[in-house]
Amino acid sequence: MASSSAALQLTRQLNQLRKHPVEGFSAGLVDDDNVFEWEITIFGPPDTLYEGGFLRAVMSFPPDFPLRPPKMRFLTEMWHPNIYKNGEVCISILHEPGVDQYGYEDAGERWLPVHTVESILISVVSLLSQDTPDINSPANVDAAKEVREDIAGYRKKVRRLVRRSAEEGF
């Protein structure tokens, strides 16, 4: 029962995004027969390190969505303190609901069933738009260290990956 309710909700959200596209990203199904696996493209936000990039990702939804958050993983190689080396996005709203066992996040910052694919992607675009990424609890410790010790080197590496994503996007 939970998965049919989730499928209905995801179908509704997908149809909404198709009818009213949001600037900055596109979303569709990886396979038309599976509403729980979406392909995402984020168009690098203007006036950021990611400008001009075509950042491909996959969003996977649990059968009990929206009670639990989806997982988002970039397929495009990324270099960011809040994105694991395997591409998995680490932002508060994608963390399981409830109290953070480490005390970094307030329960209200974590997953809430009111979040939608659109609100998640807007949060990810916002994350990528920050001039200096948050390095307080990094998913990618090496990227965070580079932000702290060599911001110019960090920016150069990100721009190189973004150029590659643009070349692969065409």
N, CA and C of each residue as an Amber inpcrd file, in Angstrom:
protein
   510
   0.8220000  -1.2100000   0.0000000   0.0000000   0.0000000   0.0000000
   0.8550000   1.2600000   0.0000000   1.9100000   1.2390000   0.8390000
   2.7650000   2.4300000   0.9240000   3.3800000   2.7630000  -0.4300000
   3.8570000   1.7290000  -1.1540000   4.5300000   2.0240000  -2.4170000
   3.5630000   2.5280000  -3.4840000   2.2830000   2.0890000  -3.4650000
   1.3450000   2.6100000  -4.4620000   1.0080000   4.0720000  -4.1640000
   0.9520000   4.4210000  -2.8930000   0.7370000   5.8130000  -2.5020000
   1.9550000   6.6580000  -2.9040000   3.1440000   6.1150000  -2.6770000
   4.3740000   6.8140000  -3.0610000   4.4310000   6.9880000  -4.5740000
   4.0880000   5.9380000  -5.3130000   4.1130000   6.0040000  -6.7800000
   3.1550000   7.0730000  -7.2920000   1.9820000   7.1400000  -6.6860000
   1.0050000   8.1530000  -7.0760000   1.5520000   9.5570000  -6.8200000
   2.1220000   9.7500000  -5.6410000   2.6750000  11.0550000  -5.2940000
   3.8250000  11.4440000  -6.2340000   4.7100000  10.4850000  -6.5280000
   5.8420000  10.7720000  -7.4220000   5.3660000  11.0680000  -8.8400000
   4.3650000  10.3450000  -9.3030000   3.8010000  10.5980000 -10.6290000
   3.2180000  12.0040000 -10.6940000   2.5340000  12.3880000  -9.6290000
   1.9600000  13.7360000  -9.5440000   3.0660000  14.8050000  -9.6190000
   4.1380000  14.5830000  -8.8370000   5.2400000  15.5570000  -8.8300000
   5.9160000  15.6350000 -10.1980000   6.1090000  14.4930000 -10.8370000
   6.7330000  14.4780000 -12.1650000   5.8630000  15.2270000 -13.1720000
   4.5600000  14.9650000 -13.1460000   3.6450000  15.6640000 -14.0570000
   3.6590000  17.1670000 -13.8050000   3.7400000  17.5600000 -12.5560000
   3.7920000  18.9790000 -12.1990000   5.0560000  19.6300000 -12.7660000
   6.1880000  18.9310000 -12.6400000   7.4510000  19.4650000 -13.1700000
   7.4330000  19.5170000 -14.7040000   6.7480000  18.5960000 -15.3260000
   6.6370000  18.6170000 -16.7950000   5.7660000  19.7700000 -17.2650000
   4.6760000  20.0210000 -16.5330000   3.7680000  21.1130000 -16.8930000
   4.3710000  22.4760000 -16.5820000   5.0850000  22.5430000 -15.4650000
   5.6550000  23.8150000 -15.0060000   7.1420000  23.6140000 -14.6950000
   7.9860000  23.5410000 -15.7400000   9.4170000  23.3160000 -15.4910000
  10.0120000  24.4400000 -14.6480000  10.9850000  24.0670000 -13.8400000
  11.6650000  25.0310000 -12.9790000  13.0310000  25.3020000 -13.5940000
  13.3660000  26.5740000 -13.6890000  14.6540000  26.9440000 -14.2650000
  15.7950000  26.3830000 -13.4120000  16.8070000  25.8390000 -14.0770000
  17.9770000  25.3740000 -13.3540000  18.1540000  23.8720000 -13.3320000
  17.0810000  23.1310000 -13.6410000  17.2130000  21.6730000 -13.6520000
  16.1100000  21.0440000 -14.4890000  16.3420000  19.7920000 -14.8620000
  15.2890000  19.0020000 -15.4960000  15.2450000  17.6510000 -14.7940000
  14.0780000  17.0230000 -14.8330000  13.8940000  15.7390000 -14.1620000
  12.9950000  14.8630000 -15.0100000  13.3220000  13.5840000 -15.0360000
  12.5110000  12.6060000 -15.7570000  12.8090000  11.2330000 -15.1820000
  12.1570000  10.2320000 -15.7110000  12.3600000   8.8700000 -15.2250000
  13.5330000   8.2220000 -15.9540000  14.3130000   7.4410000 -15.2140000
  15.3810000   6.6530000 -15.8270000  14.7380000   5.6330000 -16.7690000
  13.6430000   5.0230000 -16.3070000  12.9180000   4.0020000 -17.0540000
  11.4250000   4.2880000 -16.8540000  10.6800000   4.3840000 -17.9300000
   9.2560000   4.7420000 -17.8400000   8.4440000   3.8000000 -16.9580000
   8.9620000   2.6100000 -16.6870000   8.2400000   1.6400000 -15.8720000
   8.5840000   1.7250000 -14.3860000   9.4490000   2.6710000 -14.0040000
   9.8780000   2.7600000 -12.6020000   9.8610000   4.2160000 -12.1320000
   8.8000000   4.5880000 -11.4420000   8.6530000   5.9670000 -10.9670000
   9.5550000   6.2580000  -9.7510000  10.2330000   5.2270000  -9.2310000
  11.0770000   5.3940000  -8.0450000  12.5290000   5.7410000  -8.3870000
  12.8510000   5.8360000  -9.6610000  14.2260000   6.1460000 -10.0850000
  14.1730000   7.2680000 -11.1280000  14.6910000   8.4430000 -10.7540000
  14.6360000   9.6080000 -11.6320000  16.0230000   9.9880000 -12.1010000
  16.0890000  10.4840000 -13.3410000  17.3270000  11.0840000 -13.8200000
  17.1630000  12.5940000 -13.7430000  18.2110000  13.2210000 -13.2700000
  18.1900000  14.6620000 -13.0210000  19.3470000  15.2870000 -13.7820000
  19.1200000  16.4610000 -14.3470000  20.2160000  17.2740000 -14.8620000
  20.0930000  18.6370000 -14.2120000  21.1690000  19.0490000 -13.5610000
  21.2230000  20.4050000 -13.0120000  22.0940000  21.2130000 -13.9550000
  21.5580000  22.3400000 -14.4020000  22.3070000  23.2350000 -15.2640000
  23.0540000  24.1850000 -14.3480000  24.3860000  24.1620000 -14.4360000
  25.2020000  24.9590000 -13.5150000  24.6610000  26.3630000 -13.3470000
  24.3880000  26.7600000 -12.1050000  23.8020000  28.0860000 -11.8450000
  24.7070000  29.2170000 -12.3380000  24.1180000  30.2590000 -12.9630000
  24.9050000  31.4020000 -13.4390000  25.6630000  32.0700000 -12.2910000
  26.7970000  32.6460000 -12.6320000  27.6270000  33.3890000 -11.6710000
  28.1060000  32.5210000 -10.5070000  28.3070000  31.2210000 -10.7720000
  28.8720000  30.3130000  -9.7630000  30.0010000  29.5260000 -10.4250000
  30.7240000  28.7660000  -9.6250000  31.7670000  27.8960000 -10.1670000
  31.1920000  26.8660000 -11.1390000  29.9120000  26.5650000 -10.9930000
  29.2770000  25.5140000 -11.7830000  28.6070000  26.0340000 -13.0530000
  28.7070000  27.3340000 -13.3200000  28.0680000  27.9300000 -14.4880000
  28.5030000  27.2050000 -15.7610000  27.5130000  26.8590000 -16.5860000
  27.7960000  26.1920000 -17.8530000  27.8630000  24.6760000 -17.7560000
  27.7930000  24.1460000 -16.5440000  27.8850000  22.7020000 -16.3740000
  26.5660000  21.9930000 -16.6120000  26.6710000  20.7270000 -17.0260000
  25.5180000  19.8300000 -17.1310000  25.7790000  18.7250000 -16.1260000
  25.2020000  18.8590000 -14.9640000  25.4970000  17.9650000 -13.8420000
  24.4120000  16.8980000 -13.7650000  24.7690000  15.7020000 -14.1640000
  23.8060000  14.5910000 -14.2120000  23.7730000  13.8690000 -12.8720000
  22.5670000  13.4640000 -12.4750000  22.3900000  12.7710000 -11.1960000
  21.2250000  11.8000000 -11.2980000  21.1370000  10.9340000 -10.3070000
  20.0080000  10.0090000 -10.1710000  19.4130000  10.2190000  -8.7860000
  18.0940000  10.2350000  -8.7210000  17.4090000  10.3230000  -7.4420000
  16.5960000   9.0440000  -7.2820000  16.8370000   8.3340000  -6.1690000
  16.1600000   7.0660000  -5.8940000  15.2490000   7.2400000  -4.6890000
  13.9970000   6.8530000  -4.8620000  12.9880000   7.0490000  -3.8230000
  12.6700000   5.7390000  -3.1210000  12.5080000   5.7860000  -1.7940000
  12.1210000   4.5740000  -1.0610000  10.6260000   4.2860000  -1.2710000
  10.2070000   3.0530000  -1.0560000   8.7950000   2.7000000  -1.2450000
   7.8590000   3.4480000  -0.2960000   8.3980000   3.9500000   0.8300000
   7.5440000   4.6770000   1.7740000   7.7160000   6.2000000   1.6630000
   8.1850000   6.6640000   0.5000000   8.2180000   8.1060000   0.2340000
   6.7950000   8.6370000   0.3430000   6.5290000   9.7600000   0.9210000
   7.4240000  10.7950000   1.4210000   7.7600000  10.7000000   2.9160000
   7.4880000   9.5630000   3.5200000   7.8210000   9.4450000   4.9460000
   9.3340000   9.3850000   5.1480000  10.0380000   8.8710000   4.1490000
  11.5020000   8.8150000   4.1970000  12.0620000   9.4970000   2.9600000
  13.2660000  10.0430000   3.0720000  13.8230000  10.8270000   1.9630000
  14.3850000   9.9620000   0.8370000  14.4580000  10.5510000  -0.3550000
  15.1610000   9.8720000  -1.4360000  16.6700000  10.0090000  -1.2300000
  17.4230000   9.3060000  -2.0590000  18.8740000   9.4790000  -2.1130000
  19.1700000  10.1170000  -3.4580000  20.1420000  11.0120000  -3.4550000
  20.5470000  11.6530000  -4.7080000  22.0320000  11.4300000  -4.8870000
  22.3950000  10.9890000  -6.1020000  23.8010000  10.7280000  -6.3840000
  24.1430000  11.3030000  -7.7520000  25.1900000  12.1330000  -7.7790000
  25.6600000  12.6790000  -9.0460000  26.3680000  11.5880000  -9.8360000
  26.0800000  11.5310000 -11.1200000  26.8040000  10.6610000 -12.0410000
  27.9960000  11.4310000 -12.6150000  27.8320000  12.7400000 -12.7220000
  28.9160000  13.6210000 -13.1370000  29.9280000  13.6660000 -11.9980000
  31.2070000  13.6140000 -12.3190000  32.2190000  13.7020000 -11.2640000
  32.1260000  15.0780000 -10.5980000  32.0470000  15.0630000  -9.2750000
  31.8950000  16.3040000  -8.5060000  33.0280000  16.4230000  -7.4940000
  33.3560000  17.6680000  -7.1470000  34.3610000  17.9590000  -6.1220000
  33.7520000  19.0250000  -5.2360000  33.1710000  18.5900000  -4.1220000
  32.4570000  19.5050000  -3.2240000  32.4490000  18.8830000  -1.8290000
  32.6410000  19.6970000  -0.7890000  32.6540000  19.1570000   0.5750000
  31.3720000  18.4360000   0.9880000  30.2340000  18.7590000   0.3830000
  28.9710000  18.1490000   0.7830000  28.4950000  17.0600000  -0.1750000
  29.4210000  16.5920000  -1.0200000  29.1070000  15.5080000  -1.9500000
  30.1910000  14.4440000  -1.7920000  29.7700000  13.2480000  -1.3930000
  30.7230000  12.1470000  -1.2130000  31.4490000  11.8650000  -2.5210000
  32.6010000  11.2160000  -2.4220000  33.3850000  10.9020000  -3.6140000
  32.6150000  10.0080000  -4.5850000  31.6450000   9.2270000  -4.0850000
  30.8260000   8.3860000  -4.9710000  29.6780000   9.1700000  -5.6030000
  29.5910000  10.4770000  -5.3180000  28.5720000  11.3400000  -5.9080000
  27.3420000  11.5530000  -5.0460000  27.2220000  10.8250000  -3.9300000
  26.0310000  10.9650000  -3.0930000  26.0020000  12.3430000  -2.4180000
  24.8420000  12.9810000  -2.5080000  24.6540000  14.3170000  -1.9520000
  24.3630000  14.2090000  -0.4620000  25.0480000  15.0300000   0.3150000
  24.8780000  15.0390000   1.7640000  24.3960000  16.4250000   2.1910000
  23.0670000  16.5740000   2.2330000  22.4810000  17.8190000   2.7390000
  21.4130000  17.4290000   3.7570000  21.1720000  18.3350000   4.6710000
  20.2770000  18.0570000   5.8020000  18.9190000  17.5220000   5.3820000
  18.3020000  18.1260000   4.3620000  16.9350000  17.7110000   4.0380000
  16.8680000  16.3040000   3.4520000  18.0140000  15.7120000   3.1030000
  18.0230000  14.3300000   2.6250000  18.3940000  13.3440000   3.7300000
  18.5990000  13.8460000   4.9420000  18.9120000  12.9600000   6.0690000
  17.6180000  12.4420000   6.6860000  17.6610000  11.2020000   7.1680000
  16.4730000  10.5710000   7.7610000  15.8310000  11.5140000   8.7870000
  14.4990000  11.4830000   8.8850000  13.8120000  12.3850000   9.8240000
  14.1700000  12.0720000  11.2740000  13.9740000  13.0640000  12.1140000
  14.2000000  12.8680000  13.5470000  15.4400000  13.5890000  14.0380000
  15.8730000  13.2090000  15.2170000  16.9910000  13.8690000  15.8860000
  18.3120000  13.3560000  15.3280000  19.2330000  14.2520000  15.0930000
  20.5760000  13.9060000  14.6160000  21.3850000  13.3510000  15.7720000
  21.8420000  12.1200000  15.6440000  22.5910000  11.4780000  16.7350000
  23.8940000  12.2120000  17.0500000  24.4140000  12.9940000  16.0970000
  25.6790000  13.7100000  16.3260000  25.4630000  15.1470000  16.7900000
  24.2130000  15.5930000  16.7810000  23.9040000  16.9250000  17.2740000
  24.2240000  18.0670000  16.3200000  24.5030000  17.7520000  15.0450000
  24.8150000  18.8210000  14.0740000  23.5640000  19.5060000  13.5570000
  22.4740000  18.7380000  13.4550000  21.2750000  19.2540000  12.8050000
  20.0840000  19.2280000  13.7470000  19.2690000  20.2310000  13.6180000
  17.9900000  20.2920000  14.2930000  17.0230000  19.3820000  13.5200000
  16.0870000  18.7530000  14.1850000  15.1260000  17.8650000  13.5170000
  14.4050000  18.5780000  12.3740000  14.1490000  19.8780000  12.5330000
  13.4620000  20.6540000  11.5040000  14.2930000  20.8900000  10.2510000
  15.6040000  20.6580000  10.3320000  16.4740000  20.8180000   9.1630000
  16.5360000  19.5360000   8.3370000  16.1210000  18.4300000   8.9410000
  16.2190000  17.1200000   8.3030000  14.9720000  16.8550000   7.4470000
  14.8760000  15.6630000   6.9050000  13.7690000  15.3180000   6.0230000
  12.4260000  15.5260000   6.6990000  11.5330000  16.1490000   5.9590000
  10.1300000  16.3070000   6.3560000   9.2870000  15.8950000   5.1580000
   8.1560000  15.2290000   5.3660000   7.3210000  14.7730000   4.2480000
   6.8010000  15.8810000   3.3340000   6.9070000  17.1320000   3.7650000
   6.4450000  18.2280000   2.8970000   7.4220000  18.5040000   1.7570000
   8.6510000  17.9910000   1.8470000   9.6210000  18.2320000   0.7770000
   9.1980000  17.5130000  -0.4950000   9.5250000  18.1480000  -1.6100000
   9.2110000  17.6090000  -2.9310000  10.5100000  17.4960000  -3.7180000
  10.4280000  16.8540000  -4.8690000  11.5970000  16.8010000  -5.7540000
  12.0620000  18.2260000  -6.0480000  11.1170000  19.1070000  -6.3120000
  11.4670000  20.5040000  -6.6040000  12.2050000  21.1440000  -5.4370000
  11.7210000  20.9880000  -4.2120000  12.3860000  21.6380000  -3.0720000
  13.7670000  21.0360000  -2.8240000  13.9190000  19.7290000  -3.0830000
  15.2300000  19.0930000  -2.9270000  16.2040000  19.6750000  -3.9450000
  15.7750000  19.7410000  -5.1980000  16.6770000  20.2270000  -6.2490000
  17.0070000  21.7020000  -6.0760000  16.0610000  22.4730000  -5.5960000
  16.3580000  23.8870000  -5.3090000  17.4070000  23.9660000  -4.2010000
  17.3270000  23.0900000  -3.2070000  18.3390000  23.0570000  -2.1410000
  19.7120000  22.6710000  -2.6780000  19.7490000  21.7110000  -3.6000000
  21.0310000  21.2900000  -4.1780000  21.6180000  22.4130000  -5.0370000
  20.7800000  23.0750000  -5.8360000  21.2530000  24.2140000  -6.6330000
  21.7910000  25.3020000  -5.7070000  21.0970000  25.5480000  -4.6090000
  21.5440000  26.5340000  -3.6230000  22.8960000  26.1430000  -3.0290000
  23.0550000  24.8540000  -2.7260000  24.3300000  24.3430000  -2.2070000
  25.4580000  24.6380000  -3.1940000  25.2100000  24.3800000  -4.4610000
  26.2350000  24.5940000  -5.4850000  26.4790000  26.0790000  -5.7570000
  25.5290000  26.9180000  -5.3860000  25.6450000  28.3500000  -5.6430000
  26.4490000  29.0960000  -4.5840000  26.7500000  28.4440000  -3.4690000
  27.4990000  29.1070000  -2.4030000  28.9120000  29.4020000  -2.8820000
  29.3570000  30.6320000  -2.6420000  30.6990000  31.0350000  -3.0580000
  31.7650000  30.2150000  -2.3300000  31.5720000  30.0450000  -1.0220000
  32.4720000  29.2000000  -0.2400000  31.6280000  28.1370000   0.4420000
  31.8470000  26.8680000   0.0930000  31.0210000  25.8010000   0.6690000
  31.2210000  25.6500000   2.1730000  30.1910000  25.1200000   2.8170000
  30.2510000  24.8100000   4.2470000  31.1690000  23.6090000   4.4440000
  32.1370000  23.7470000   5.3280000  33.0920000  22.6560000   5.5500000
  33.0230000  22.1140000   6.9770000  31.9440000  22.4360000   7.6970000
  31.8540000  22.0500000   9.1030000  31.6480000  20.5640000   9.3450000
  30.8280000  19.9020000   8.5470000  30.6940000  18.4490000   8.6930000
  30.7080000  17.8450000   7.2890000  31.9000000  17.7840000   6.6890000
  31.9960000  17.4150000   5.2750000  31.7540000  15.9380000   4.9960000
  31.1750000  15.6890000   3.8270000  31.0500000  14.3340000   3.2960000
  32.3540000  13.9740000   2.5760000  32.9480000  14.9710000   1.9340000
  34.2190000  14.7830000   1.2400000  35.2760000  15.5880000   1.9990000
  35.9840000  14.9070000   2.8730000  36.9660000  15.5600000   3.7510000
  38.0960000  16.2020000   2.9400000  38.5130000  15.5370000   1.8570000
  39.6030000  16.0850000   1.0410000  39.2020000  17.3950000   0.3700000
  37.9680000  17.4620000  -0.1420000  37.4830000  18.7030000  -0.7570000
  37.3790000  19.8070000   0.3000000  36.9030000  19.4600000   1.4910000
  36.7910000  20.4510000   2.5730000  38.1750000  20.9690000   2.9690000
  39.1270000  20.0660000   3.0350000  40.5000000  20.4560000   3.3850000
  41.0510000  21.4100000   2.3240000  40.7780000  21.1120000   1.0550000
  41.2600000  21.9900000  -0.0120000  40.5810000  23.3610000   0.0500000
  39.2910000  23.4000000   0.3770000  38.5990000  24.6900000   0.5380000
  39.2960000  25.5080000   1.6200000  39.6390000  24.8430000   2.7260000
  40.2590000  25.5310000   3.8580000  41.6940000  25.9690000   3.5450000
  42.4680000  25.1180000   2.8700000  43.8960000  25.3730000   2.6990000
  44.2890000  25.9700000   1.3550000  43.4520000  25.7640000   0.3130000
  43.8160000  26.2340000  -1.0290000  42.5500000  26.4800000  -1.8340000
  41.8320000  27.5480000  -1.4770000  40.5460000  27.8340000  -2.1240000
  40.7220000  28.0320000  -3.6290000  41.8330000  28.6200000  -4.0510000
  42.0720000  28.8240000  -5.4890000  42.2120000  27.4750000  -6.1970000
  42.9280000  26.5440000  -5.5890000  43.0850000  25.2080000  -6.1600000
  41.7560000  24.4720000  -6.2190000  40.9600000  24.6310000  -5.1730000
  39.6270000  24.0180000  -5.1290000  38.7790000  24.5370000  -6.2890000
  38.7450000  25.8550000  -6.4400000  37.9260000  26.4670000  -7.5020000
  38.3910000  26.0350000  -8.8870000  39.6970000  25.9270000  -9.0560000
  40.2510000  25.5130000 -10.3420000  39.8150000  24.0730000 -10.6700000
  39.8590000  23.2020000  -9.6830000  39.4600000  21.8040000  -9.8900000
  37.9740000  21.7130000 -10.2380000  37.1350000  22.4670000  -9.5210000
  35.6930000  22.4640000  -9.7940000  35.4370000  22.9470000 -11.2150000
  36.0710000  24.0500000 -11.6170000  35.8660000  24.5930000 -12.9650000
  36.2760000  23.5740000 -14.0330000  37.3700000  22.8430000 -13.7840000
  37.8280000  21.8280000 -14.7430000  36.7640000  20.7260000 -14.8960000
  36.2060000  20.2680000 -13.7690000  35.1630000  19.2380000 -13.8210000
  33.8970000  19.7530000 -14.5010000  33.5710000  21.0240000 -14.2660000
  32.3820000  21.6270000 -14.8950000  32.5840000  21.7300000 -16.4030000
  33.7810000  22.1270000 -16.8300000  34.0650000  22.1890000 -18.2820000
  33.9030000  20.8030000 -18.9080000  34.4190000  19.7860000 -18.2200000
  34.2850000  18.4190000 -18.7260000  32.8060000  18.0280000 -18.8260000
  31.9970000  18.3940000 -17.8160000  30.5700000  18.0440000 -17.8400000
  29.8710000  18.7290000 -19.0120000  30.2930000  19.9520000 -19.3210000
  29.6980000  20.6850000 -20.4460000  30.0510000  20.0130000 -21.7730000
  31.2990000  19.5740000 -21.8920000  31.7370000  18.8780000 -23.1020000
  30.9920000  17.5590000 -23.2740000  30.8000000  16.8300000 -22.1670000
  30.0910000  15.5530000 -22.2170000  28.5940000  15.7510000 -22.4290000
  28.0930000  16.9320000 -22.0660000  26.6660000  17.2320000 -22.1910000
  26.2310000  17.4670000 -23.6180000  27.1830000  17.6920000 -24.4890000
  26.8360000  17.9540000 -25.9050000  27.1640000  16.7800000 -26.7840000
